[in-house]
Structure formats: C-alpha cells, structure tokens
Amino acid sequence: MTFSVPLPSDLRAEGLHLRALEDTGWRLEYDLSRVPDVPRWTFYPVDIDEETARRRIVRSKERDRERVTARYAVIVDGVALGTAGMACVEDAEPEVLYVLSPKGGISARRIVVG
C-alpha cells in the first residue's frame, strides 16, 4: 500500500516545523537511539553507530519517494527534538509515528490511525 498523493516535505505551524528528513538527520537518528524509551517503543535499534544512522536516513528517503512513508524532523523554535511521520502498512490502516527527545519531554509511541 502507498499514499495516493505525494506528501509535503515541509509543514509549519506556530513554533513548530516538520521538515522531511535530510542527510544531516543522521545525527538525530543517532541521538534518539540512545534515549532508553525510544528503542523500547519504536523500531529504533539501541545505540546505533554513525554508519547505521546514515543508512536509516537513506532508507527513509527512499521509502518517502516510494510513497510508503513520510518522515520528518520535528523542529521546535529551531531545535530538532525528534522525528514524526506516517507509514502505509500493507492490509492495515496507516500509522502515525513519533519520537521526541528528553529535551522536549520524552515520548515515543506508535499510533494506528483508523
């Protein structure tokens, strides 16, 4: 299953910016993998290395182009605090996913929409 339309690469609201993950987002992936609740509640591996973090970004960008996912850096007041996105799951409703670092009040959950 794929999204039927391209999803935006940039979303903004007052004080909040969701920006499609870019190559530099590897550092955010790296840092989030070290937050204890993130691997517990998500598909993040524990304590990934830089190479793995970079591969995760490349794969995310590929899946975004394929319209299977849309992943964003969550930026509040200019500071990247986590990631958010949507994923199409075969034979299921789309999922909304988010992970926020402790700097923003720790939260990591998967939510099924539907």
All heavy atoms as an XYZ file, in Angstrom:
902
protein
N       0.842     -1.178      0.000
C       0.000      0.000      0.000
C       0.889      1.244      0.000
O       1.912      1.273      0.671
C      -0.891     -0.042      1.244
C      -1.787      1.125      1.394
S      -2.836      0.909      2.867
C      -3.927      2.246      2.610
N       0.481      2.245     -0.745
C       1.216      3.508     -0.788
C       0.234      4.660     -0.612
O      -0.971      4.503     -0.808
C       1.961      3.677     -2.121
O       1.011      3.685     -3.189
C       2.977      2.578     -2.337
N       0.771      5.825     -0.262
C      -0.054      7.025     -0.222
C      -0.398      7.395     -1.654
O       0.462      7.332     -2.540
C       0.686      8.171      0.469
C       0.889      7.944      1.946
C       2.138      7.646      2.456
C      -0.184      8.013      2.819
C       2.328      7.425      3.801
C      -0.005      7.793      4.177
C       1.254      7.505      4.670
N      -1.624      7.790     -1.891
C      -2.073      8.060     -3.255
C      -1.566      9.387     -3.808
O      -1.600      9.604     -5.012
C      -3.597      8.014     -3.329
O      -4.163      8.965     -2.456
N      -1.093     10.255     -2.951
C      -0.559     11.552     -3.383
C       0.786     11.776     -2.699
O       1.041     11.232     -1.630
C      -1.513     12.718     -3.029
C      -2.824     12.583     -3.755
C      -1.744     12.809     -1.537
N       1.648     12.598     -3.297
C       2.896     12.927     -2.599
C       2.586     13.719     -1.332
O       1.697     14.558     -1.326
C       3.665     13.794     -3.597
C       2.891     13.808     -4.854
C       1.542     13.230     -4.593
N       3.299     13.424     -0.275
C       3.104     14.164      0.965
C       4.077     15.335      1.011
O       5.164     15.267      0.432
C       3.306     13.226      2.148
C       2.281     12.087      2.199
C       2.651     11.083      3.276
C       0.885     12.617      2.437
N       3.703     16.414      1.675
C       4.570     17.600      1.692
C       5.903     17.316      2.370
O       6.001     16.471      3.260
C       3.762     18.629      2.475
C       2.783     17.842      3.260
C       2.512     16.583      2.498
N       6.923     18.048      1.953
C       8.242     17.892      2.568
C       8.477     18.905      3.681
O       9.468     18.823      4.387
C       9.341     18.013      1.516
O       9.280     19.281      0.913
N       7.548     19.841      3.828
C       7.729     20.911      4.795
C       6.361     21.328      5.326
O       5.482     21.688      4.546
C       8.426     22.091      4.105
C       8.954     23.103      5.077
O       9.956     22.818      5.739
O       8.349     24.197      5.159
N       6.187     21.258      6.623
C       4.938     21.675      7.270
C       5.288     22.615      8.411
O       6.222     22.353      9.173
C       4.191     20.458      7.828
C       3.785     19.400      6.810
C       3.461     18.097      7.506
C       2.602     19.888      6.006
N       4.516     23.690      8.538
C       4.798     24.669      9.589
C       3.516     25.087     10.295
O       2.480     25.225      9.667
C       5.456     25.916      9.010
C       6.849     25.660      8.479
C       7.422     26.930      7.828
N       8.671     26.640      7.179
C       9.861     26.828      7.740
N       9.948     27.316      8.950
N      10.955     26.538      7.078
N       3.653     25.268     11.586
C       2.603     25.850     12.414
C       3.322     26.728     13.426
O       4.553     26.712     13.507
C       1.796     24.760     13.107
N       2.580     27.449     14.211
C       3.192     28.376     15.156
C       4.208     27.674     16.057
O       3.872     26.808     16.848
C       2.102     29.016     16.010
C       2.595     30.153     16.854
C       1.454     30.847     17.567
O       0.386     31.007     16.959
O       1.654     31.206     18.737
N       5.488     28.008     15.906
C       6.560     27.461     16.726
C       7.000     26.049     16.368
O       7.929     25.523     16.956
N       6.316     25.399     15.422
C       6.607     24.018     15.067
C       6.922     23.909     13.584
O       6.253     24.517     12.747
C       5.398     23.127     15.391
C       5.485     21.678     14.961
C       6.578     20.940     15.727
C       4.133     21.001     15.159
N       7.927     23.131     13.265
C       8.327     22.910     11.869
C       8.581     21.416     11.690
O       9.369     20.829     12.427
C       9.595     23.721     11.570
C      10.094     23.602     10.188
N      11.347     24.043      9.823
C       9.558     23.099      9.047
C      11.545     23.822      8.547
N      10.476     23.238      8.053
N       7.891     20.802     10.760
C       8.167     19.430     10.362
C       8.848     19.503      9.006
O       8.271     20.009      8.044
C       6.884     18.600     10.262
C       6.079     18.438     11.537
C       4.832     17.593     11.267
C       6.895     17.819     12.645
N      10.078     19.010      8.953
C      10.869     19.066      7.716
C      11.267     17.643      7.344
O      11.755     16.885      8.189
C      12.118     19.919      7.934
C      12.961     20.096      6.668
C      14.296     20.725      6.958
N      15.087     19.789      7.748
C      15.841     20.120      8.796
N      15.929     21.350      9.192
N      16.527     19.212      9.457
N      11.050     17.285      6.085
C      11.428     15.944      5.642
C      12.872     15.685      6.053
O      13.725     16.584      5.991
C      11.271     15.832      4.130
N      13.130     14.463      6.507
C      14.490     14.125      6.933
C      15.476     14.323      5.797
O      15.220     13.926      4.661
C      14.552     12.681      7.420
C      13.917     12.423      8.777
C      13.925     10.934      9.090
C      14.616     13.195      9.871
N      16.570     14.954      6.115
C      17.644     15.218      5.147
C      18.868     14.405      5.556
O      18.899     13.801      6.630
C      17.981     16.710      5.154
C      16.804     17.584      4.781
C      17.075     19.060      4.997
O      18.043     19.406      5.717
O      16.310     19.873      4.469
N      19.895     14.413      4.713
C      21.115     13.652      5.004
C      21.687     13.988      6.371
O      22.205     13.113      7.066
C      22.175     13.897      3.925
C      21.776     13.290      2.588
O      20.939     12.361      2.568
O      22.298     13.736      1.559
N      21.576     15.238      6.784
C      22.116     15.650      8.082
C      21.304     15.097      9.257
O      21.750     15.176     10.399
C      22.164     17.185      8.186
O      20.838     17.697      7.948
C      23.137     17.779      7.178
N      20.139     14.507      8.975
C      19.305     13.945     10.017
C      19.889     12.709     10.671
O      19.361     12.232     11.672
N      21.016     12.216     10.135
C      21.631     11.032     10.739
C      21.951     11.266     12.214
O      21.821     10.380     13.038
C      22.889     10.595      9.975
C      24.073     11.470     10.198
C      24.459     12.522      9.425
C      25.021     11.388     11.267
N      25.585     13.115      9.960
C      25.949     12.425     11.091
C      25.169     10.538     12.360
C      27.023     12.641     11.961
C      26.230     10.754     13.229
C      27.147     11.791     13.019
N      22.355     12.478     12.551
C      22.727     12.771     13.942
C      21.519     12.652     14.872
O      21.625     12.172     15.996
C      23.355     14.175     14.022
C      23.868     14.522     15.385
C      24.993     13.605     15.759
N      25.235     13.654     17.185
C      26.342     13.264     17.762
N      27.335     12.804     17.029
N      26.483     13.338     19.049
N      20.367     13.069     14.388
C      19.139     12.944     15.164
C      18.803     11.467     15.377
O      18.477     11.052     16.494
C      18.001     13.664     14.432
C      16.662     13.767     15.122
C      16.774     14.407     16.495
C      15.699     14.537     14.231
N      18.926     10.648     14.351
C      18.710      9.201     14.472
C      19.679      8.603     15.501
O      19.289      7.810     16.348
C      18.931      8.508     13.130
C      17.965      8.927     12.048
C      16.630      8.228     12.165
O      16.488      7.108     11.633
O      15.736      8.799     12.805
N      20.931      9.001     15.396
C      21.991      8.533     16.301
C      21.631      8.865     17.753
O      21.668      8.015     18.632
C      23.303      9.186     15.873
C      24.501      8.867     16.725
C      25.327      7.796     16.405
C      24.830      9.659     17.816
C      26.461      7.513     17.176
C      25.951      9.374     18.591
C      26.758      8.308     18.257
O      27.863      8.027     19.020
N      21.282     10.130     17.990
C      20.963     10.582     19.345
C      19.707      9.900     19.897
O      19.682      9.486     21.058
C      20.781     12.098     19.380
C      22.085     12.856     19.170
O      23.177     12.247     19.321
O      22.011     14.056     18.845
N      18.676      9.774     19.075
C      17.433      9.170     19.543
C      17.609      7.697     19.903
O      16.936      7.194     20.802
C      16.327      9.337     18.495
C      15.808     10.760     18.339
C      14.928     10.867     17.100
C      15.061     11.225     19.581
N      18.534      7.019     19.237
C      18.756      5.597     19.540
C      19.352      5.393     20.933
O      19.387      4.272     21.433
C      19.651      4.950     18.480
O      21.004      5.288     18.664
N      19.807      6.469     21.543
C      20.405      6.410     22.877
C      19.444      6.809     23.988
O      19.810      6.812     25.159
C      21.658      7.290     22.912
C      22.813      6.596     22.205
C      23.881      7.529     21.699
N      24.987      6.745     21.187
C      24.943      6.029     20.058
N      23.844      6.011     19.325
N      25.981      5.321     19.642
N      18.244      7.175     23.626
C      17.213      7.503     24.615
C      16.516      6.188     24.983
O      15.948      5.531     24.115
C      16.197      8.511     24.037
C      15.072      8.760     25.032
C      16.885      9.816     23.653
N      16.579      5.766     26.247
C      16.090      4.430     26.617
C      14.679      4.082     26.142
O      14.429      2.970     25.701
C      16.168      4.440     28.146
C      17.264      5.408     28.442
C      17.149      6.485     27.388
N      13.736      5.011     26.214
C      12.369      4.696     25.800
C      12.198      4.585     24.288
O      11.221      4.012     23.828
C      11.385      5.747     26.322
C      10.889      5.448     27.716
O      11.229      4.369     28.242
O      10.159      6.279     28.273
N      13.103      5.137     23.522
C      12.931      5.122     22.060
C      13.007      3.705     21.503
O      12.066      3.249     20.846
C      13.898      6.107     21.369
C      13.872      5.929     19.862
C      13.525      7.541     21.759
N      14.066      2.934     21.730
C      14.061      1.552     21.228
C      12.963      0.693     21.867
O      12.453     -0.235     21.244
C      15.449      1.028     21.591
C      16.291      2.255     21.702
C      15.377      3.305     22.270
N      12.602      1.025     23.085
C      11.556      0.250     23.770
C      10.216      0.340     23.049
O       9.487     -0.640     22.948
C      11.407      0.757     25.203
C      10.306      0.074     25.964
C      10.235      0.583     27.384
N       9.112     -0.039     28.055
C       8.425      0.539     29.012
N       8.783      1.735     29.439
N       7.422     -0.084     29.556
N       9.862      1.523     22.543
C       8.542      1.748     21.963
C       8.531      1.852     20.449
O       7.465      2.035     19.851
C       7.939      3.026     22.552
C       7.598      2.892     23.992
C       8.326      3.358     25.052
C       6.461      2.235     24.549
N       7.708      3.036     26.230
C       6.548      2.348     25.944
C       5.365      1.575     24.001
C       5.587      1.826     26.805
C       4.414      1.049     24.858
C       4.535      1.176     26.231
N       9.674      1.809     19.818
C       9.735      2.027     18.367
C      10.596      0.953     17.712
O      11.045      0.017     18.358
C      10.343      3.414     18.049
O      11.737      3.388     18.375
C       9.640      4.527     18.809
N      10.834      1.149     16.419
C      11.699      0.245     15.666
C      13.161      0.706     15.658
O      13.980      0.150     14.945
C      11.202      0.115     14.224
C       9.846     -0.532     14.136
C       8.752      0.179     13.703
C       9.673     -1.855     14.514
C       7.508     -0.421     13.619
C       8.432     -2.464     14.442
C       7.344     -1.744     13.989
N      13.491      1.730     16.435
C      14.882      2.180     16.522
C      15.727      1.104     17.190
O      15.369      0.622     18.265
C      15.004      3.448     17.382
C      14.790      4.744     16.669
C      13.517      5.195     16.379
C      15.866      5.536     16.304
C      13.303      6.403     15.741
C      15.672      6.748     15.662
C      14.389      7.173     15.388
O      14.196      8.363     14.752
N      16.866      0.748     16.599
C      17.804     -0.132     17.316
C      18.460      0.660     18.460
O      18.469      1.884     18.459
C      18.858     -0.485     16.257
C      18.293     -0.041     14.953
C      17.289      1.037     15.248
N      19.017     -0.046     19.411
C      19.697      0.585     20.543
C      21.098      1.022     20.118
O      21.826      0.265     19.474
C      19.808     -0.413     21.720
C      20.596      0.185     22.875
C      18.425     -0.847     22.170
N      21.474      2.241     20.487
C      22.842      2.753     20.321
C      23.452      2.487     18.940
O      24.534      1.912     18.822
C      23.763      2.151     21.388
C      23.370      2.569     22.788
O      22.727      3.621     22.947
O      23.700      1.833     23.734
N      22.780      2.952     17.905
C      23.324      2.744     16.556
C      24.590      3.565     16.345
O      24.808      4.574     17.023
C      22.273      3.063     15.463
C      21.806      4.524     15.541
C      21.104      2.105     15.548
C      20.840      4.915     14.431
N      25.409      3.119     15.398
C      26.609      3.882     15.067
C      26.291      4.859     13.933
O      25.182      4.856     13.383
C      27.774      2.954     14.701
C      27.477      2.045     13.520
O      26.555      2.325     12.726
O      28.193      1.042     13.377
N      27.247      5.701     13.594
C      27.025      6.720     12.572
C      26.647      6.101     11.237
O      25.727      6.579     10.557
C      28.274      7.592     12.408
C      28.094      8.664     11.357
C      29.310      9.573     11.194
O      30.133      9.660     12.131
O      29.427     10.191     10.120
N      27.315      5.047     10.823
C      27.025      4.416      9.533
C      25.583      3.905      9.480
O      24.875      4.103      8.485
C      27.994      3.265      9.287
C      27.762      2.582      7.946
C      28.733      1.433      7.715
O      29.812      1.406      8.330
O      28.376      0.552      6.922
N      25.124      3.281     10.544
C      23.750      2.782     10.596
C      22.758      3.937     10.574
O      21.728      3.872      9.894
C      23.543      1.913     11.854
O      24.483      0.833     11.814
C      22.135      1.373     11.939
N      23.067      5.002     11.291
C      22.194      6.179     11.301
C      22.090      6.779      9.901
O      21.002      7.141      9.448
C      22.724      7.211     12.290
N      23.209      6.855      9.205
C      23.190      7.380      7.832
C      22.385      6.466      6.909
O      21.640      6.944      6.053
C      24.612      7.569      7.318
C      25.340      8.729      7.983
C      26.759      8.889      7.424
N      27.469      9.937      8.094
C      27.388     11.243      7.776
N      26.601     11.648      6.817
N      28.100     12.130      8.458
N      22.519      5.144      7.068
C      21.743      4.203      6.246
C      20.245      4.340      6.518
O      19.427      4.215      5.605
C      22.188      2.761      6.505
C      23.430      2.370      5.740
C      23.635      0.855      5.686
N      23.443      0.177      6.954
C      24.414     -0.123      7.817
N      25.667      0.177      7.537
N      24.143     -0.743      8.947
N      19.895      4.589      7.774
C      18.475      4.777      8.101
C      17.906      5.994      7.384
O      16.767      5.960      6.909
C      18.291      4.922      9.619
C      18.405      3.600     10.367
C      18.280      3.802     11.873
N      17.058      4.459     12.291
C      15.910      3.843     12.546
N      15.816      2.539     12.403
N      14.850      4.527     12.956
N      18.690      7.054      7.283
C      18.222      8.250      6.572
C      18.061      7.943      5.085
O      17.050      8.304      4.474
C      19.184      9.439      6.790
C      19.179      9.870      8.256
C      18.843     10.605      5.861
C      17.859     10.422      8.750
N      19.037      7.287      4.492
C      18.953      6.927      3.066
C      17.701      6.092      2.819
O      16.930      6.355      1.889
C      20.224      6.174      2.601
C      20.025      5.538      1.234
C      21.418      7.114      2.595
N      17.478      5.096      3.665
C      16.296      4.230      3.506
C      15.007      5.017      3.702
O      14.029      4.813      2.967
C      16.368      3.056      4.488
C      15.218      2.110      4.352
C      15.273      1.387      3.013
N      14.141      0.474      2.932
C      13.372      0.325      1.856
N      13.635      0.968      0.754
N      12.370     -0.503      1.875
N      14.975      5.915      4.661
C      13.781      6.742      4.874
C      13.476      7.579      3.642
O      12.315      7.683      3.230
C      13.969      7.667      6.078
O      13.922      6.942      7.266
N      14.492      8.167      3.053
C      14.294      8.987      1.864
C      13.798      8.143      0.691
O      12.940      8.578     -0.074
C      15.577      9.738      1.524
C      15.886     10.836      2.551
C      17.266     11.427      2.403
C      17.483     12.093      1.084
N      18.803     12.738      0.982
N      14.310      6.921      0.559
C      13.839      6.016     -0.495
C      12.365      5.689     -0.286
O      11.567      5.733     -1.227
C      14.642      4.709     -0.487
C      16.043      4.836     -0.988
C      16.883      3.579     -0.742
O      16.383      2.610     -0.114
O      18.051      3.572     -1.170
N      12.002      5.354      0.919
C      10.609      4.996      1.213
C       9.679      6.202      1.059
O       8.529      6.045      0.650
C      10.516      4.387      2.605
C      11.208      3.012      2.653
C      11.251      2.402      4.038
N       9.960      2.267      4.676
C       9.090      1.272      4.462
N       9.389      0.323      3.614
N       7.931      1.237      5.110
N      10.172      7.402      1.344
C       9.383      8.612      1.100
C       9.114      8.771     -0.399
O       7.987      9.065     -0.808
C      10.105      9.858      1.624
C      10.095      9.974      3.142
O       9.524      9.098      3.820
O      10.684     10.951      3.644
N      10.144      8.578     -1.218
C       9.965      8.683     -2.679
C       8.986      7.628     -3.207
O       8.255      7.881     -4.155
C      11.298      8.565     -3.407
C      12.162      9.819     -3.338
C      13.354      9.757     -4.275
N      14.286      8.703     -3.934
C      15.246      8.789     -3.010
N      15.393      9.895     -2.335
N      16.048      7.775     -2.778
N       8.982      6.471     -2.585
C       8.080      5.383     -2.978
C       6.659      5.601     -2.449
O       5.765      4.818     -2.741
C       8.609      4.042     -2.446
C       9.923      3.624     -3.056
C      10.599      2.489     -2.282
O      10.072      2.040     -1.230
O      11.668      2.054     -2.742
N       6.445      6.632     -1.641
C       5.166      6.979     -1.016
C       4.684      5.916     -0.035
O       3.498      5.709      0.153
C       4.093      7.269     -2.063
C       4.359      8.479     -2.890
C       3.187      8.796     -3.757
N       3.513      9.878     -4.672
C       2.791     10.193     -5.719
N       1.690      9.520     -5.979
N       3.157     11.181     -6.499
N       5.634      5.249      0.598
C       5.311      4.258      1.620
C       5.338      4.923      2.996
O       4.574      4.561      3.885
C       6.305      3.077      1.565
C       6.061      2.087      2.686
C       6.222      2.389      0.210
N       6.228      5.881      3.166
C       6.318      6.625      4.425
C       6.523      8.102      4.127
O       6.837      8.497      3.002
C       7.517      6.170      5.290
O       8.721      6.464      4.596
C       7.436      4.709      5.644
N       6.380      8.872      5.167
C       6.788     10.276      5.168
C       7.367     10.515      6.554
O       6.656     10.388      7.548
C       5.612     11.196      4.908
N       8.663     10.772      6.641
C       9.315     11.003      7.932
C       9.864     12.417      7.978
O      10.442     12.899      7.012
C      10.444      9.999      8.165
C       9.891      8.604      8.467
C      10.946      7.663      8.964
N      11.459      8.068     10.274
C      12.743      7.986     10.596
N      13.648      7.546      9.754
N      13.131      8.367     11.790
N       9.695     13.025      9.133
C      10.064     14.428      9.319
C      10.909     14.607     10.579
O      10.722     13.891     11.560
C       8.798     15.280      9.493
C       7.837     15.201      8.339
C       6.812     14.266      8.324
C       7.953     16.068      7.268
C       5.928     14.199      7.265
C       7.073     16.009      6.201
C       6.058     15.074      6.206
O       5.179     15.002      5.150
N      11.781     15.598     10.538
C      12.422     16.084     11.756
C      11.410     17.017     12.415
O      10.795     17.848     11.751
C      13.704     16.843     11.420
N      11.234     16.871     13.709
C      10.346     17.746     14.483
C      11.224     18.851     15.055
O      12.107     18.587     15.874
C       9.646     16.972     15.620
C       8.812     17.916     16.476
C       8.805     15.833     15.052
N      10.970     20.067     14.610
C      11.801     21.206     14.999
C      10.926     22.214     15.739
O       9.915     22.674     15.202
C      12.443     21.846     13.751
C      13.262     20.785     12.999
C      13.289     23.052     14.138
C      13.630     21.177     11.596
N      11.308     22.517     16.961
C      10.575     23.484     17.780
C      11.519     24.625     18.104
O      12.603     24.406     18.655
C      10.034     22.827     19.067
C       9.333     23.855     19.936
C       9.107     21.668     18.727
N      11.127     25.814     17.718
C      11.948     27.000     17.950
C      13.376     26.792     17.454
O      14.353     27.144     18.124
C      11.937     27.387     19.433
C      10.534     27.786     19.909
O       9.769     28.341     19.093
O      10.206     27.528     21.079
N      13.520     26.172     16.289
C      14.825     25.984     15.663
C      15.638     24.804     16.171
O      16.741     24.571     15.695
N      15.111     24.025     17.129
C      15.834     22.895     17.697
C      15.147     21.592     17.288
O      13.941     21.434     17.514
C      15.891     22.985     19.239
C      16.589     21.786     19.841
C      16.570     24.289     19.668
N      15.904     20.672     16.689
C      15.359     19.371     16.308
C      15.189     18.526     17.563
O      16.159     18.202     18.240
C      16.265     18.675     15.305
N      13.943     18.178     17.880
C      13.645     17.446     19.106
C      13.227     16.005     18.869
O      13.028     15.259     19.823
C      12.534     18.149     19.883
C      12.862     19.531     20.406
C      11.667     20.118     21.154
C      14.078     19.486     21.318
N      13.063     15.617     17.616
C      12.644     14.249     17.357
C      12.238     14.052     15.917
O      12.583     14.855     15.048
N      11.517     12.959     15.688
C      11.012     12.667     14.354
C       9.529     12.340     14.456
O       9.026     11.935     15.501
C      11.749     11.479     13.697
O      11.543     10.302     14.463
C      13.237     11.767     13.551
N       8.840     12.510     13.346
C       7.425     12.154     13.247
C       7.176     11.729     11.816
O       7.939     12.075     10.908
C       6.542     13.341     13.617
N       6.131     10.987     11.623
C       5.817     10.595     10.269
C       4.603      9.711     10.182
O       3.899      9.472     11.165
N       4.363      9.251      8.966
C       3.268      8.344      8.672
C       3.821      7.201      7.844
O       4.749      7.379      7.071
C       2.183      9.063      7.892
C       1.538     10.192      8.658
S       0.258     11.021      7.714
C       1.212     11.790      6.427
N       3.226      6.037      8.021
C       3.659      4.871      7.264
C       2.434      4.109      6.778
O       1.476      3.915      7.539
C       4.524      3.957      8.129
N       2.478      3.695      5.527
C       1.453      2.809      4.991
C       1.863      1.388      5.343
O       3.010      1.006      5.149
C       1.366      2.942      3.472
S       0.516      4.414      2.929
N       0.929      0.651      5.852
C       1.187     -0.728      6.227
C       0.252     -1.600      5.408
O      -0.961     -1.366      5.385
C       0.940     -0.942      7.737
C       1.201     -2.374      8.134
C       1.787      0.023      8.552
N       0.807     -2.598      4.743
C       0.001     -3.458      3.884
C      -1.132     -4.097      4.673
O      -0.939     -4.613      5.772
C       0.887     -4.544      3.268
C       0.191     -5.254      2.121
C       1.147     -6.111      1.317
O       2.321     -5.721      1.184
O       0.705     -7.150      0.843
N      -2.331     -4.040      4.095
C      -3.530     -4.633      4.696
C      -3.872     -4.062      6.071
O      -4.430     -4.753      6.925
C      -3.396     -6.157      4.795
C      -3.254     -6.808      3.424
O      -3.860     -6.300      2.460
O      -2.534     -7.808      3.324
N      -3.499     -2.798      6.314
C      -3.811     -2.166      7.591
C      -4.000     -0.666      7.378
O      -3.721     -0.140      6.295
C      -2.687     -2.412      8.589
N      -4.463     -0.017      8.395
C      -4.613      1.438      8.355
C      -3.236      2.092      8.447
O      -2.324      1.518      9.048
C      -5.472      1.908      9.530
C      -6.880      1.373      9.511
C      -7.697      1.887      8.345
O      -7.498      3.047      7.929
O      -8.552      1.130      7.848
N      -3.073      3.296      7.893
C      -1.790      3.999      8.055
C      -1.477      4.226      9.529
O      -2.382      4.340     10.352
C      -2.019      5.340      7.345
C      -3.166      5.094      6.428
C      -4.027      4.050      7.088
N      -0.204      4.266      9.846
C       0.238      4.531     11.210
C       0.893      5.901     11.286
O       1.577      6.315     10.356
C       1.258      3.486     11.672
C       0.672      2.132     11.896
C       1.680      1.152     12.460
O       2.898      1.372     12.342
O       1.242      0.162     13.039
N       0.674      6.574     12.389
C       1.359      7.819     12.693
C       2.405      7.462     13.740
O       2.103      6.787     14.727
C       0.394      8.889     13.245
C       1.158     10.118     13.710
C      -0.654      9.242     12.199
N       3.659      7.885     13.507
C       4.759      7.539     14.401
C       5.444      8.820     14.855
O       5.579      9.755     14.075
C       5.768      6.668     13.654
C       5.152      5.477     12.933
C       5.328      5.624     11.440
C       5.761      4.208     13.402
N       5.871      8.835     16.100
C       6.647      9.986     16.557
C       7.586      9.587     17.673
O       7.331      8.643     18.406
C       5.743     11.137     17.000
C       4.931     10.849     18.235
C       5.418     11.183     19.493
C       3.678     10.248     18.151
C       4.686     10.925     20.637
C       2.936      9.985     19.290
C       3.438     10.328     20.526
O       2.704     10.070     21.659
N       8.687     10.310     17.764
C       9.678     10.128     18.809
C      10.190     11.519     19.163
O      10.614     12.262     18.291
C      10.867      9.270     18.313
C      11.925      9.160     19.383
C      10.397      7.904     17.875
N      10.145     11.851     20.449
C      10.655     13.139     20.905
C      11.738     12.903     21.942
O      11.610     12.029     22.792
C       9.536     13.992     21.508
C       8.387     14.332     20.557
C       7.282     15.045     21.309
C       8.879     15.151     19.383
N      12.780     13.684     21.861
C      13.892     13.533     22.797
C      13.519     14.077     24.167
O      12.547     14.824     24.305
C      15.129     14.262     22.260
O      14.979     15.655     22.442
N      14.301     13.753     25.194
C      14.020     14.271     26.538
C      14.022     15.798     26.602
O      13.385     16.377     27.454
C      15.149     13.700     27.396
C      15.647     12.522     26.653
C      15.435     12.840     25.194
N      14.740     16.433     25.677
C      14.764     17.900     25.672
C      13.367     18.464     25.506
O      13.079     19.560     25.937
C      15.647     18.403     24.530
C      17.083     18.010     24.656
C      17.834     18.416     23.398
C      19.191     17.780     23.360
N      19.865     17.972     22.098
N      12.479     17.689     24.847
C      11.117     18.151     24.611
C      10.100     17.428     25.467
O       8.918     17.522     25.229
N      10.554     16.677     26.441
C       9.649     15.860     27.241
C       9.534     14.519     26.543
O       8.906     14.418     25.511
N      10.148     13.514     27.055
C      10.293     12.237     26.354
C       8.948     11.629     26.000
O       8.020     11.618     26.794
C      11.137     11.239     27.146
C      11.436     10.038     26.263
C      10.479     10.808     28.421
C      12.577      9.211     26.755
N       8.883     11.167     24.798
C       7.695     10.480     24.336
C       8.065      9.671     23.101
O       8.718     10.189     22.207
C       6.618     11.510     23.993
O       5.430     10.859     23.664
N       7.660      8.446     23.062
C       7.899      7.604     21.892
C       6.758      6.617     21.801
O       6.576      5.778     22.664
C       9.235      6.859     22.044
N       5.976      6.731     20.763
C       4.805      5.874     20.615
C       4.493      5.651     19.141
O       4.829      6.450     18.286
C       3.565      6.500     21.254
C       3.695      6.734     22.725
C       3.564      5.457     23.509
N       3.504      5.692     24.924
C       4.543      5.768     25.712
N       5.755      5.659     25.240
N       4.401      5.954     27.004
N       3.785      4.559     18.896
C       3.201      4.279     17.584
C       1.710      4.383     17.757
O       1.140      3.814     18.675
C       3.578      2.868     17.111
C       5.040      2.714     16.833
C       5.415      1.288     16.510
N       4.704      0.821     15.344
C       4.148     -0.392     15.257
N       4.203     -1.235     16.258
N       3.537     -0.752     14.149
N       1.053      5.092     16.873
C      -0.395      5.267     16.941
C      -0.983      4.776     15.626
O      -0.545      5.186     14.550
C      -0.776      6.742     17.134
C      -0.168      7.287     18.421
C      -2.285      6.919     17.140
C      -0.301      8.780     18.565
N      -1.987      3.924     15.694
C      -2.674      3.472     14.497
C      -3.829      4.421     14.249
O      -4.621      4.719     15.149
C      -3.179      2.028     14.651
C      -3.953      1.601     13.434
C      -2.016      1.103     14.919
N      -3.929      4.917     13.009
C      -4.996      5.823     12.624
C      -6.108      5.007     11.989
O      -5.854      4.207     11.103
C      -4.475      6.878     11.618
C      -5.602      7.773     11.182
C      -3.352      7.674     12.244
N      -7.330      5.190     12.419
C      -8.402      4.470     11.730
C      -9.571      4.152     12.580
O      -9.769      4.332     13.678
